[in-house]
Amino acid sequence: MGRAYNFSAGPAALPEPVIQQAREELPDWRGAGASVLELSHRGPEFMDVAAQAEADLRSLLAIPADHAVLFLTGGATTQQALIALNFADQGQPADYVVTGHWGRIAVEQVEPVMPVNVAADNAADGCVDIPPASQWRLSENAAYLHYTDNETIHGVEFPELPPAGGAPLIGDFSSNIGSRPLDFSRLGMVYAGAQKNLGPSGISLAVIRPDLLERSGQPRAPMFDYRAHARAGSMLNTPPTFNWYLAGLVFKWMLAEGGVAEFERRSARKAALLYSAIDGSGGFYVNRVAPAVRSRMNVPFFLHDKALEPRFLEQAAAAGLIGLKGHRALGGIRASIYNAMPEAGVRALVEFMGAFRDRYG
């Protein structure tokens, strides 16, 4: 049926121009006589790829020149496990704000090596709202405050950066990075798995403020040390070169499309279309998240009759709308509308939802 509109939460859709360019360049990268998959990460050809990707990312996100930018193997969960080792002294606590599944995973990654203070947790209300910052129970000597800016499963997103008290703010931006500007003056570290908004799976990004990078942290191997990766230009070992190359193509595509400001506008339009269809369905479709903190990236919803969900998914796939099954932790339906999802895809989904409601409502 050709390419479908892919609403998968991750690995997610890549921009079609990026896929086309990668296909064209794959056999022989710019006359090198070999695929970019085969080039040495130490060779001049790939060194140029890496340098250009970093320059484009810095331009795209307006990253300050003194912040380290790391391209690292693995996903965001790997970074969650490394944060405590790098930024907390032995025995020093850290504060965690938990607003869904991935916030809880972040806590689990560091509990074996440090005291964790869960400053806020929305589990009691079903992860449908964000506890007010005035109610957070922050530690006096926290190494940092960690939070998840957008929860892909529960569809909860912070509308703005939260206050961190006196501790550095560390944010997991895996699922909404590049969809609105970031104020790096208020963030000690930003990290993201690339496979939702910035590239393929298998590579993650970390942007670290210099004062955090200077921290001694806890005893760790060089492979677990952000300072060692920064000194080595993210090439302490062989990096995932093809993933890095693809991410670089995505950065360049985003810049050509108008950058973060343009994707912020697109995200607002797409989310408004989809939420309007849900809220205007007369209860046939339901989103339970508090409107003020609804995600612009991941929209979970439920049918009034759960028995209709398999039929909805089957007919949606037949209509060229794939990746809509909700996460096993929550169920229901989930539409992920990241930067690579065009507005036409959201309109197609909204039209399908209306027709499905007319048939079964």
C-alpha positions in Angstrom: 0.0 0.0 0.0 3.0 2.3 0.0 4.1 4.3 3.0 1.5 4.6 5.7 1.0 7.3 8.3 3.0 5.9 11.2 1.8 6.9 14.6 4.2 4.6 16.5 5.6 6.0 19.7 9.1 4.7 19.0 11.0 3.8 17.0 8.9 6.4 15.3 8.5 7.7 11.8 11.4 9.4 10.1 11.0 12.3 7.7 10.5 10.8 4.2 13.1 13.2 2.6 15.6 11.8 5.1 14.8 8.2 4.2 15.1 9.0 0.5 18.4 10.7 0.9 19.8 7.9 3.0 18.7 5.4 0.3 20.4 7.4 -2.4 23.6 7.8 -0.4 23.8 4.3 1.0 25.8 2.4 -1.6 28.5 5.0 -2.0 28.6 7.9 0.4 29.6 11.1 -1.6 32.2 9.3 -3.7 34.0 7.6 -0.8 33.7 4.2 -2.6 31.9 2.7 0.4 28.7 3.1 2.3 28.6 5.4 5.3 27.8 2.1 7.2 31.3 1.0 6.3 33.4 4.1 6.9 35.8 4.2 9.8 34.6 6.5 12.6 38.2 7.8 12.8 38.4 8.5 9.1 38.0 12.1 7.7 34.7 11.3 6.0 32.9 10.3 9.1 34.6 12.9 11.2 33.0 15.4 8.9 29.6 13.8 9.3 30.0 13.9 13.1 31.1 17.5 13.2 28.3 18.7 10.9 25.7 16.8 12.9 26.9 18.5 16.1 27.0 21.9 14.5 23.5 21.5 13.1 22.1 20.3 16.4 23.7 23.3 18.2 22.1 25.6 15.7 18.7 23.8 15.8 18.4 23.9 19.6 20.4 27.1 20.3 22.8 25.2 22.6 25.3 27.4 24.3 28.9 27.0 23.1 30.2 26.0 26.6 27.8 23.1 26.9 29.0 19.6 26.0 27.1 17.8 23.3 27.4 14.0 23.5 26.2 11.4 21.0 26.0 8.1 22.9 25.2 4.5 22.3 21.9 3.3 23.6 18.7 5.0 24.6 17.5 7.4 27.4 17.3 4.6 30.0 21.1 4.1 29.7 21.5 7.8 30.4 19.2 7.5 33.4 21.5 4.9 34.9 24.6 7.1 34.4 23.2 10.4 35.8 23.7 9.4 39.4 27.2 8.0 38.8 28.3 11.2 37.2 26.6 13.9 39.2 26.0 12.7 42.7 28.5 12.0 45.5 28.3 8.7 47.3 25.4 8.9 49.7 24.1 12.2 48.3 20.3 12.1 47.5 18.6 13.3 44.4 15.1 14.5 43.8 12.8 12.9 41.3 9.4 14.1 40.1 7.4 11.2 38.7 4.6 11.9 36.3 4.3 8.5 34.6 5.9 5.3 33.5 9.2 6.7 32.4 9.7 8.8 35.5 9.4 5.6 37.5 11.8 3.8 35.3 14.3 6.7 35.8 14.0 6.2 39.6 14.6 2.4 39.2 17.8 3.1 37.3 19.5 5.0 40.2 18.0 3.4 43.3 20.9 0.8 43.5 23.5 3.5 43.8 22.0 6.5 45.6 19.2 7.6 47.9 16.2 8.8 45.9 13.7 11.3 47.1 10.5 11.1 45.1 9.5 14.7 45.5 6.2 14.2 43.7 4.3 11.4 42.1 1.0 11.4 40.3 0.3 7.7 40.5 -2.6 8.2 42.9 -4.6 10.1 40.2 -3.8 7.6 37.5 -1.0 9.8 36.0 -3.4 12.3 34.4 -2.1 15.5 36.0 1.1 17.1 37.3 1.3 17.8 41.0 1.7 21.6 41.6 5.3 22.6 42.2 4.2 24.1 45.5 3.5 20.6 46.8 6.8 19.1 45.8 8.9 17.8 48.7 12.4 18.8 47.7 15.6 17.9 49.5 17.9 20.5 51.0 21.1 18.9 49.6 19.9 17.2 46.4 22.5 16.5 43.8 19.9 17.4 41.1 16.2 17.4 40.4 15.2 15.0 37.6 11.9 15.0 35.7 10.4 13.7 32.4 9.2 16.6 30.3 6.8 14.4 28.3 5.4 11.0 29.2 4.9 9.0 26.1 2.6 6.4 27.6 0.3 8.5 29.8 0.4 11.6 27.5 1.3 14.1 30.2 3.6 17.0 29.3 5.0 19.9 31.3 3.7 23.1 29.7 6.9 24.9 30.8 10.1 24.1 32.6 9.5 23.4 36.3 11.3 25.2 39.1 14.2 23.2 40.6 14.9 25.0 43.8 18.6 25.2 44.3 19.5 21.9 42.5 20.4 21.6 38.8 17.4 20.6 36.7 17.9 17.4 34.6 15.3 16.6 32.0 14.4 13.6 29.9 13.3 15.2 26.6 13.2 12.0 24.6 9.8 12.4 23.1 9.5 16.2 22.7 12.9 17.6 22.1 13.0 19.8 19.0 9.3 20.6 19.3 9.7 23.9 21.3 12.6 26.1 22.3 14.6 25.2 25.5 16.1 27.6 27.9 19.4 26.0 28.6 20.2 28.6 31.3 17.7 26.8 33.5 18.8 23.2 32.7 21.8 21.4 34.0 21.4 18.5 31.6 19.1 17.6 28.7 19.1 14.1 27.4 17.0 12.2 24.8 16.8 9.0 23.0 16.8 10.0 19.4 14.2 7.5 18.2 11.1 9.6 18.6 11.8 13.1 17.4 15.4 13.3 16.2 16.5 10.1 14.5 16.6 6.3 14.7 16.9 4.1 17.7 20.3 3.1 19.1 21.7 6.5 19.7 21.0 9.1 22.4 21.9 12.7 22.9 23.1 14.5 26.1 23.7 18.2 26.5 25.5 19.0 29.7 26.3 22.3 31.4 30.0 22.7 32.2 29.6 22.9 36.0 27.9 19.5 36.1 30.6 17.9 33.8 33.2 19.0 36.4 31.6 17.0 39.2 33.6 14.1 40.6 30.6 11.8 40.9 31.0 8.2 42.0 33.7 5.6 41.1 32.9 4.4 37.6 34.6 2.9 34.6 35.6 5.4 31.8 32.8 4.1 29.6 30.3 5.3 32.2 32.0 8.7 32.6 30.5 11.6 30.7 33.8 13.5 31.0 35.7 10.8 29.1 33.1 10.8 26.3 33.3 14.6 26.1 37.1 14.5 25.9 36.9 11.9 23.2 34.4 13.7 21.1 31.8 11.0 21.7 34.2 8.4 20.2 35.6 6.8 23.3 34.6 3.5 21.5 33.1 2.9 18.1 29.9 4.8 18.0 26.7 3.8 16.2 27.9 5.6 13.0 24.8 5.0 10.8 22.5 6.1 13.5 24.6 9.3 14.0 24.6 9.9 10.3 20.8 9.5 10.1 20.2 11.8 13.1 22.4 14.4 11.3 20.1 14.2 8.3 17.1 14.8 10.5 18.8 17.9 12.1 19.4 19.3 8.7 15.9 18.6 7.5 14.5 20.3 10.6 16.6 23.4 10.0 15.5 23.5 6.4 11.8 23.3 7.4 12.1 26.3 9.7 13.7 25.0 12.9 12.2 24.5 16.3 9.9 27.6 16.1 8.2 26.1 13.1 7.9 22.7 14.6 6.4 24.3 17.8 3.7 25.8 15.6 3.0 22.6 13.7 2.8 20.6 17.0 0.2 23.0 18.4 -1.9 22.7 15.2 -1.7 18.9 15.1 -2.5 18.4 18.8 -5.4 20.8 18.6 -6.9 18.9 15.7 -6.7 15.5 17.4 -7.9 16.7 20.8 -10.8 18.5 19.2 -11.8 15.3 17.5 -11.7 13.4 20.8 -13.5 16.0 22.9 -16.1 16.6 20.2 -17.0 12.9 19.9 -19.7 13.0 22.4 -17.9 10.5 24.7 -17.2 7.9 22.0 -13.5 8.7 22.4 -12.1 9.8 25.8 -8.8 11.3 26.8 -8.4 11.4 30.6 -5.4 13.8 30.9 -6.0 17.2 32.5 -6.3 19.6 29.6 -3.5 22.0 30.9 -0.9 19.2 30.8 -2.0 17.2 27.7 0.9 16.1 25.6 1.4 17.6 22.1 3.4 14.5 21.1 1.6 11.5 22.4 -2.2 11.4 22.6 -3.7 8.3 24.4 -7.4 7.8 24.2 -10.0 5.1 24.8 -13.1 4.1 23.0 -16.3 4.1 25.1 -16.6 0.4 24.3 -13.3 -1.4 24.8 -14.5 -4.3 22.7 -14.3 -2.0 19.7 -10.6 -1.3 20.0 -9.3 -4.3 18.0 -11.7 -3.4 15.2 -10.6 0.2 15.3 -6.9 -0.8 15.0 -7.6 -3.3 12.2 -9.6 -0.8 10.2 -7.1 2.0 10.8 -4.3 -0.1 9.5 -6.3 -1.0 6.4 -6.7 2.7 5.9 -3.0 3.3 6.1 -2.9 4.5 9.7 -0.5 2.3 11.7 1.2 2.2 15.1 -1.9 3.2 17.0 -2.1 0.5 19.6 -1.7 1.8 23.2 1.2 0.8 25.4 0.7 -2.5 27.3 1.0 -0.5 30.6 -2.1 1.5 29.7 -4.0 0.0 26.8 -6.4 1.9 24.6 -5.2 3.8 21.5 -2.2 6.1 21.3 -1.4 8.5 18.4 2.2 9.8 18.5 2.5 12.9 16.4 6.1 13.8 16.5 7.9 16.2 14.2 8.0 13.8 11.3 4.3 13.3 11.3 2.7 15.7 8.8 -0.5 17.5 9.5 -2.1 15.6 6.6 -1.5 12.4 8.7 -3.3 13.8 11.7 -6.2 15.0 9.4 -6.4 11.5 7.9 -6.6 10.0 11.4 -9.3 12.5 12.5 -11.4 11.7 9.4 -11.1 8.0 10.1 -12.1 8.5 13.7 -15.2 10.4 12.6 -16.2 7.7 10.1 -15.6 5.0 12.7 -17.8 6.7 15.2 -20.5 7.1 12.7 -20.4 3.4 12.0 -20.3 2.2 15.6 -21.6 5.0 17.7 
